[in-house]
Amino acid sequence: MTMLVGGGAGSTLGEDIVSQAQKLESLGHDSLSIGETTHNPFLPLVLVAEHTKKLQFGTSVAIAFPRAPHISANLAWDLQAYSGGRFVLGLGTQVKGHNERRFSVPWHPPGPHLRDYIKCMRAIWDSWQHGTKPDYEGEFYQYKLTSPMFNPGPIEHPDIPVIVSAVNPFNARLAGEVADGIAIHGFSTFRYIREVLIPEVQEGARRAGKDISKVQIRGGGFVVTAKTEEELERQIEITRKRISFYASTRSYSNVMKLHGWADEAAELHRLSVGGKWDEMVNVVTDEMIEEFCVVGTWDVIAGKMKEKYSGINSQVSFPGDPKTPEEFEQVKEIIAELKTIPTVANA
């Protein structure tokens, strides 16, 4: 199995998303993902579908619980049909505070909640594709009513991959059990991925009777790279700030505890509550950067990524953005080299 290479893009509507998607495709990227931060992640994907030919694309991730399963099922169905089967639905739970205080939705245990969500969506898709009677009733969701007026009907590629974002063990196991793969959060050290997350994904797949080689394993860690050493140093400091933000979230504390950084996590949370965002970066040490990141200029980054990702992923991400024809060829060569990294299936 060949290692796939993904890339990200902005989420604003317009020509920028079109040019970004076409550039990724021409560089040799296999997929494009758009996250849900400042904008809706689904709308730009219509433009990606329209203006690319082979590129797989999806959400990385869409926040599940503010949308009813039927809403997400409908969005995914339409994007899958329009793109000829190139859509991947990436779902995440977000944390309690954002669900309750930003999205105004009630909070339930996120793992069981997300399991029910995915099962309900799949029941909806089965109904649309095969005409089966709506008869799903779970702990949190139900799908027991429809009519021909509300059924979009079958599509050519009805098997829509669902990828679950995870940083904690339960959701990693859930990804292996009921989803098609896991999008490992960037806030995951490579030790944490190998010792905690991958075994949980494997256990979930075992419970479901799945072949682990068929379960997609994407992401994990931060790839920090640039063409020059000067720009690389700037990217390291940007990433240090990102790590300080994620490490302040108590829901992600298991990663820090594995490395003996529980006190640092508590300090970061205290600083975040006080709004002292600029002070937080001082808590993130160079040792933490080494554990969370792959760091290197373009001329060495492929080899360093091979060392870190070999045998644990089926897809990696590369953030290089070439500006000149010479840079374009260099990044194209890097992406081709990344595809030689042994995947989890090969391991």
C-alpha positions as CSV (number, residue, x, y, z in Angstrom):
1,M,0.0,0.0,0.0
2,T,1.3,3.4,-1.0
3,M,1.5,6.2,1.6
4,L,-1.0,8.9,0.7
5,V,-0.2,12.6,1.0
6,G,-2.8,15.2,2.0
7,G,-2.8,18.9,2.1
8,G,-4.9,21.7,3.6
9,A,-6.6,24.7,2.2
10,G,-8.3,27.8,3.5
11,S,-12.1,27.8,4.0
12,T,-13.1,31.1,2.4
13,L,-15.2,31.0,-0.8
14,G,-13.7,32.3,-4.0
15,E,-10.8,31.9,-6.5
16,D,-8.3,31.2,-3.7
17,I,-9.7,27.8,-2.8
18,V,-9.9,26.9,-6.5
19,S,-6.2,27.7,-7.1
20,Q,-5.1,26.0,-3.9
21,A,-6.9,22.8,-4.8
22,Q,-5.6,22.8,-8.3
23,K,-2.1,23.4,-7.0
24,L,-2.3,20.5,-4.6
25,E,-3.6,18.2,-7.3
26,S,-0.8,19.2,-9.7
27,L,1.9,18.7,-7.0
28,G,0.8,15.1,-6.5
29,H,-1.3,15.4,-3.3
30,D,-3.9,12.7,-3.0
31,S,-6.3,14.7,-0.9
32,L,-7.4,18.0,0.4
33,S,-9.0,18.7,3.8
34,I,-10.7,21.8,5.1
35,G,-11.3,22.3,8.8
36,E,-14.1,24.0,10.7
37,T,-12.7,27.1,12.4
38,T,-13.8,30.5,11.1
39,H,-15.9,29.3,8.2
40,N,-18.3,26.5,7.2
41,P,-16.1,23.6,5.9
42,F,-18.6,22.2,3.5
43,L,-19.3,25.1,1.2
44,P,-15.7,25.5,-0.3
45,L,-15.7,21.8,-1.1
46,V,-18.3,22.3,-3.8
47,L,-15.7,24.4,-5.6
48,V,-13.0,21.8,-5.0
49,A,-15.2,19.1,-6.5
50,E,-16.0,21.3,-9.5
51,H,-12.4,22.4,-10.3
52,T,-10.4,19.2,-9.7
53,K,-10.5,15.8,-11.3
54,K,-8.8,13.2,-9.1
55,L,-8.2,14.9,-5.8
56,Q,-10.0,13.3,-2.8
57,F,-11.4,15.9,-0.5
58,G,-13.2,16.3,2.8
59,T,-13.8,17.9,6.1
60,S,-11.0,17.8,8.7
61,V,-13.0,18.1,10.6
62,A,-16.7,19.1,10.7
63,I,-18.0,19.4,14.3
64,A,-20.7,16.7,14.6
65,F,-23.1,17.5,17.4
66,P,-24.3,21.0,16.3
67,R,-25.6,19.3,13.1
68,A,-28.3,16.6,13.3
69,P,-27.1,13.3,11.6
70,H,-29.6,13.9,8.9
71,I,-28.0,17.3,8.0
72,S,-24.5,15.8,7.8
73,A,-25.8,12.8,5.9
74,N,-27.4,15.1,3.3
75,L,-24.3,17.3,2.9
76,A,-22.1,14.3,2.4
77,W,-24.5,12.6,0.0
78,D,-24.6,15.6,-2.3
79,L,-20.9,16.2,-2.3
80,Q,-20.2,12.5,-2.9
81,A,-22.7,12.4,-5.8
82,Y,-21.4,15.7,-7.3
83,S,-17.7,14.7,-7.1
84,G,-18.1,11.2,-8.5
85,G,-17.2,9.5,-5.2
86,R,-14.3,11.6,-4.0
87,F,-15.7,13.0,-0.7
88,V,-14.6,11.9,2.8
89,L,-16.6,13.0,5.8
90,G,-14.3,13.9,8.7
91,L,-16.1,14.3,12.0
92,G,-15.0,15.6,15.4
93,T,-16.7,16.1,18.7
94,Q,-15.0,19.3,20.0
95,V,-14.9,19.8,23.8
96,K,-17.7,20.4,26.2
97,G,-17.3,24.2,26.6
98,H,-17.5,24.8,22.8
99,N,-20.5,22.6,22.4
100,E,-22.4,24.2,25.2
101,R,-21.3,27.8,25.1
102,R,-20.4,28.3,21.5
103,F,-22.8,26.0,19.6
104,S,-25.6,25.9,22.2
105,V,-26.0,22.1,22.1
106,P,-26.2,19.8,25.1
107,W,-23.2,17.8,26.1
108,H,-23.3,14.0,26.5
109,P,-20.4,11.5,26.8
110,P,-18.8,12.2,23.4
111,G,-17.7,8.6,22.5
112,P,-21.1,6.9,22.8
113,H,-22.7,10.1,21.4
114,L,-20.5,9.9,18.3
115,R,-21.1,6.2,17.8
116,D,-24.8,6.7,17.8
117,Y,-24.4,9.7,15.4
118,I,-22.4,7.6,12.8
119,K,-24.8,4.6,13.0
120,C,-27.8,6.9,12.5
121,M,-26.1,8.5,9.4
122,R,-25.4,5.1,8.0
123,A,-29.0,4.1,8.5
124,I,-30.1,7.2,6.6
125,W,-27.7,6.5,3.7
126,D,-28.9,2.9,3.5
127,S,-32.5,4.1,3.4
128,W,-31.7,6.5,0.5
129,Q,-29.7,4.0,-1.4
130,H,-31.7,0.8,-1.0
131,G,-35.2,2.1,-0.1
132,T,-35.1,0.4,3.3
133,K,-37.7,1.5,5.8
134,P,-36.4,4.1,8.3
135,D,-36.2,2.1,11.5
136,Y,-33.2,3.4,13.5
137,E,-33.5,4.3,17.1
138,G,-30.4,4.9,19.3
139,E,-29.6,6.4,22.6
140,F,-29.4,10.0,21.2
141,Y,-30.8,9.9,17.7
142,Q,-33.5,8.3,15.6
143,Y,-34.5,8.0,12.0
144,K,-37.9,6.6,11.8
145,L,-39.8,8.9,9.4
146,T,-39.3,9.9,5.8
147,S,-41.3,10.1,2.5
148,P,-40.3,10.0,-1.2
149,M,-40.4,13.8,-1.2
150,F,-37.5,13.9,1.3
151,N,-35.4,11.0,-0.2
152,P,-32.7,12.2,-2.6
153,G,-32.5,8.6,-4.0
154,P,-29.5,6.4,-4.8
155,I,-26.1,7.6,-6.0
156,E,-23.3,5.9,-7.9
157,H,-20.8,5.8,-5.0
158,P,-22.9,5.4,-1.8
159,D,-20.1,4.2,0.5
160,I,-18.9,7.4,2.0
161,P,-15.8,7.1,4.2
162,V,-16.2,8.5,7.7
163,I,-13.1,9.6,9.5
164,V,-13.2,10.3,13.2
165,S,-10.8,12.8,14.8
166,A,-9.3,11.6,18.0
167,V,-6.8,12.6,20.7
168,N,-8.1,10.3,23.5
169,P,-8.2,6.5,23.6
170,F,-12.0,6.0,23.5
171,N,-12.5,7.9,20.2
172,A,-9.4,6.1,18.8
173,R,-11.1,2.8,19.5
174,L,-14.3,4.1,18.2
175,A,-12.6,5.1,14.9
176,G,-11.4,1.5,14.4
177,E,-14.8,0.1,15.4
178,V,-17.5,2.1,13.6
179,A,-15.7,4.5,11.3
180,D,-13.4,4.0,8.3
181,G,-10.4,5.6,9.9
182,I,-8.9,8.1,12.3
183,A,-7.7,11.6,11.9
184,I,-5.1,11.8,14.7
185,H,-5.1,15.2,16.2
186,G,-1.9,17.3,15.6
187,F,-1.6,17.6,19.4
188,S,-0.3,14.0,19.6
189,T,3.3,13.1,20.2
190,F,4.7,10.2,18.2
191,R,5.2,8.2,21.3
192,Y,1.6,8.8,22.3
193,I,0.5,7.7,18.8
194,R,2.5,4.5,18.9
195,E,1.8,3.5,22.5
196,V,-1.8,4.7,23.0
197,L,-3.7,5.6,19.9
198,I,-2.7,2.9,17.4
199,P,-3.4,0.0,19.8
200,E,-6.8,1.5,20.5
201,V,-7.6,1.7,16.8
202,Q,-6.5,-1.9,16.4
203,E,-8.7,-3.0,19.3
204,G,-11.7,-1.2,17.8
205,A,-11.1,-2.9,14.4
206,R,-10.7,-6.3,16.1
207,R,-14.0,-5.9,17.9
208,A,-15.7,-5.1,14.6
209,G,-14.0,-7.9,12.8
210,K,-12.2,-5.5,10.5
211,D,-8.9,-5.8,8.7
212,I,-6.7,-3.1,10.4
213,S,-4.9,-2.5,7.1
214,K,-8.3,-1.2,5.7
215,V,-8.6,1.4,8.4
216,Q,-7.2,4.8,7.4
217,I,-4.8,6.4,9.8
218,R,-4.2,10.1,9.0
219,G,-2.3,12.9,10.6
220,G,-0.7,13.2,14.0
221,G,2.0,15.5,15.1
222,F,3.0,18.8,13.5
223,V,5.0,19.0,10.3
224,V,7.1,22.2,10.7
225,T,9.0,23.0,7.5
226,A,10.2,25.8,5.3
227,K,12.6,26.4,2.4
228,T,15.1,28.4,4.5
229,E,16.4,28.2,8.0
230,E,15.2,31.7,8.8
231,E,11.6,30.9,7.8
232,L,11.9,27.6,9.6
233,E,12.6,29.3,12.9
234,R,9.5,31.5,12.4
235,Q,7.4,28.4,11.8
236,I,8.8,26.7,14.9
237,E,7.6,29.7,17.0
238,I,4.2,29.6,15.4
239,T,3.9,25.9,16.2
240,R,5.1,26.5,19.8
241,K,2.1,28.8,20.2
242,R,-0.3,26.2,18.7
243,I,1.0,23.6,21.1
244,S,0.6,25.9,24.1
245,F,-3.0,26.5,23.1
246,Y,-3.9,22.8,22.7
247,A,-2.0,21.8,25.9
248,S,-4.1,24.2,27.9
249,T,-7.2,22.1,27.1
250,R,-7.8,19.7,30.0
251,S,-9.5,17.2,27.6
252,Y,-6.1,16.7,26.0
253,S,-4.1,16.2,29.2
254,N,-3.4,12.5,28.6
255,V,-0.8,13.4,26.0
256,M,1.1,15.6,28.4
257,K,0.8,13.2,31.3
258,L,2.4,10.4,29.3
259,H,5.6,12.5,29.1
260,G,5.5,13.7,32.7
261,W,4.3,17.2,31.8
262,A,1.1,17.3,33.9
263,D,2.4,20.3,35.9
264,E,3.1,22.2,32.7
265,A,-0.4,21.3,31.4
266,A,-2.0,22.7,34.6
267,E,0.1,25.9,34.3
268,L,-1.0,26.4,30.7
269,H,-4.6,25.9,31.6
270,R,-4.3,28.5,34.4
271,L,-2.7,31.0,32.1
272,S,-5.4,30.4,29.4
273,V,-8.2,31.0,31.9
274,G,-6.5,34.3,32.8
275,G,-6.2,35.2,29.1
276,K,-2.4,35.3,29.2
277,W,-1.9,33.8,25.8
278,D,1.4,35.4,25.1
279,E,2.9,34.0,28.3
280,M,1.9,30.5,27.5
281,V,4.5,29.9,24.8
282,N,7.2,30.2,27.4
283,V,6.0,26.9,29.0
284,V,6.5,24.9,25.7
285,T,10.1,23.7,25.8
286,D,12.3,22.6,22.9
287,E,11.9,19.0,24.2
288,M,8.1,19.3,23.6
289,I,8.7,20.6,20.1
290,E,10.9,17.6,19.4
291,E,8.2,15.2,20.7
292,F,5.2,16.8,18.9
293,C,6.8,17.8,15.7
294,V,8.8,16.8,12.6
295,V,11.1,19.8,12.0
296,G,13.3,20.5,9.0
297,T,13.9,22.5,5.8
298,W,12.6,21.3,2.5
299,D,15.9,19.6,1.7
300,V,15.7,17.2,4.7
301,I,12.1,17.1,5.7
302,A,11.1,14.0,3.7
303,G,13.8,11.9,5.4
304,K,12.7,13.2,8.8
305,M,9.1,12.5,8.2
306,K,10.0,8.9,7.1
307,E,11.7,8.4,10.5
308,K,8.7,9.6,12.4
309,Y,5.8,8.3,10.4
310,S,7.1,4.9,9.1
311,G,4.7,2.1,10.0
312,I,2.1,4.2,11.8
313,N,0.1,6.0,9.1
314,S,-1.7,5.5,5.9
315,Q,-1.7,9.2,5.1
316,V,0.6,12.1,6.0
317,S,0.2,15.8,5.4
318,F,2.7,18.2,3.9
319,P,2.2,21.9,4.2
320,G,4.8,23.2,1.6
321,D,3.5,26.0,-0.6
322,P,5.8,26.7,-3.5
323,K,5.8,30.2,-5.1
324,T,8.2,29.7,-8.0
325,P,8.6,27.1,-10.8
326,E,11.8,25.9,-9.1
327,E,10.1,25.6,-5.7
328,F,7.1,23.8,-7.4
329,E,9.5,21.1,-8.7
330,Q,11.2,20.7,-5.3
331,V,7.9,20.3,-3.4
332,K,6.7,17.9,-6.1
333,E,9.8,15.7,-5.5
334,I,9.2,15.8,-1.7
335,I,5.7,14.6,-2.1
336,A,6.8,11.8,-4.4
337,E,9.4,10.8,-1.8
338,L,6.8,10.9,1.0
339,K,4.8,8.3,-0.9
340,T,7.6,5.8,-0.3
341,I,7.2,5.8,3.5
342,P,6.1,2.4,4.7
343,T,2.4,2.5,5.8
344,V,0.8,0.9,8.8
345,A,-0.5,-1.8,6.5
346,N,3.0,-2.6,5.3
347,A,4.2,-2.6,8.9
